[in-house]
């Protein structure tokens, strides 16, 4: 079966490959804006569904298309997507510093015209970060393509993440254990 990963994230590609799944990466441009009226925990699902809908052509009917989106929710319940620039990344990390937050990754599996989806939740605790530490991280890692302005697999994950409750891979961008179980169900 042809498997398509509809994501330009190198981290999602690495995680899917680590499951032993052969796949092709095809990226479609999708507007990742979301309606402010959507409850924060559903934002990632809304965007992942838009990404999946971009593969509605007949040529993908027999393929399994996997799309995903990750969003961070702060302690006030506000969704945090990807930073716009360096200043935005620093502002976001100041907001997360010393606080817990929740990471949601929504995955949509499109197969034979039907969408199957799930959302995984992981709670992450950050130690307090100084402005110098935040500036060091943002300057060195340029986390502009990451929800919440950080990659848990990078320096900041080793230096500031004090605890996680849930799937580590979910925070990286693809909850592999859950995905594997869902794929087994769909392909029965």
Secondary structure, 3 states (H helix, E strand, C coil): CCEEECCCCHHHHHHHHHCCCCCEECCCCCCCCCCCCCCHHHHHHHHHHHHHHCCCCHHHCCCEEEEEEEEEECCCCCEECECCCHHHHHHHHHHHCCCEEEEEEEEEEEECCEEEEEEEEEEEEECCCCHHHHHHHHHHHCCCCCECCCCCCCHHHHHCEEEEECCHHHHHCCCHHHHHHHHHHHCC
